[in-house]
């Protein structure tokens, strides 16, 4: 981010604001930062962003059998909804009896719906 700021001749805070809330950055400054981002092929470090914000934008989906047509359809719907909200999906198969897979663990109670 510092390299982008240096090339655009703005502060790192302005680059951050451009990446997170571009509508708050003046059009001329926005153009300079955009040009620097493109020139340097800059992309934000998602791990660093997750550590700072406390959010990963990652959804863990555990399903009985991803090869099952019903489960595959559900997984596809989840993926489409998540993509619209810039979330990534991590899929896993349960590898246990279906009844056990349907039982929610204590960690499920901490899950939050997508905004």
LINZI-V390963 format. One record per residue. N is the residue number from 1. RES is the residue in one small letter. PSI is psi in whole degrees, 0 to 359 (* if undefined). OMEGA is omega as a letter, one per 20 degrees, with the letter a starting at -180 (* if undefined). Layout:
((N | RES | PSI | OMEGA) (N | RES | PSI | OMEGA))
This chain:
((1 | x | 324 | r) (2 | x | 323 | r) (3 | x | 320 | r) (4 | x | 315 | r) (5 | x | 316 | a) (6 | x | 312 | a) (7 | x | 321 | a) (8 | x | 352 | a) (9 | x | 48 | r) (10 | x | 176 | r) (11 | x | 161 | r) (12 | x | 327 | r) (13 | x | 322 | r) (14 | x | 321 | r) (15 | x | 316 | r) (16 | x | 316 | r) (17 | x | 319 | r) (18 | x | 319 | a) (19 | x | 327 | a) (20 | x | 324 | a) (21 | x | 67 | a) (22 | x | 335 | a) (23 | x | 344 | r) (24 | x | 356 | a) (25 | x | 134 | r) (26 | x | 145 | a) (27 | x | 317 | a) (28 | x | 319 | r) (29 | x | 319 | r) (30 | x | 318 | r) (31 | x | 320 | r) (32 | x | 317 | r) (33 | x | 317 | r) (34 | x | 316 | r) (35 | x | 316 | r) (36 | x | 319 | r) (37 | x | 315 | a) (38 | x | 318 | a) (39 | x | 318 | a) (40 | x | 359 | a) (41 | x | 44 | a) (42 | x | 137 | r) (43 | x | 140 | a) (44 | x | 146 | r) (45 | x | 107 | a) (46 | x | 331 | r) (47 | x | 314 | r) (48 | x | 319 | r) (49 | x | 319 | r) (50 | x | 318 | r) (51 | x | 319 | a) (52 | x | 319 | a) (53 | x | 340 | a) (54 | x | 12 | r) (55 | x | 139 | a) (56 | x | 343 | a) (57 | x | 38 | r) (58 | x | 132 | r) (59 | x | 128 | r) (60 | x | 123 | r) (61 | x | 118 | r) (62 | x | 121 | a) (63 | x | 160 | a) (64 | x | 299 | a) (65 | x | 110 | a) (66 | x | 338 | r) (67 | x | 346 | r) (68 | x | 134 | a) (69 | x | 319 | r) (70 | x | 310 | a) (71 | x | 323 | r) (72 | x | 321 | r) (73 | x | 319 | r) (74 | x | 315 | a) (75 | x | 320 | r) (76 | x | 317 | r) (77 | x | 320 | r) (78 | x | 315 | a) (79 | x | 318 | r) (80 | x | 315 | r) (81 | x | 319 | a) (82 | x | 318 | a) (83 | x | 323 | r) (84 | x | 338 | a) (85 | x | 14 | r) (86 | x | 40 | r) (87 | x | 152 | r) (88 | x | 155 | a) (89 | x | 138 | r) (90 | x | 117 | a) (91 | x | 147 | r) (92 | x | 148 | r) (93 | x | 146 | a) (94 | x | 324 | a) (95 | x | 46 | r) (96 | x | 169 | r) (97 | x | 143 | a) (98 | x | 319 | a) (99 | x | 319 | r) (100 | x | 324 | r) (101 | x | 332 | a) (102 | x | 350 | r) (103 | x | 126 | a) (104 | x | 136 | r) (105 | x | 167 | r) (106 | x | 331 | a) (107 | x | 337 | r) (108 | x | 330 | a) (109 | x | 342 | r) (110 | x | 352 | a) (111 | x | 144 | r) (112 | x | 143 | r) (113 | x | 154 | r) (114 | x | 140 | r) (115 | x | * | *))
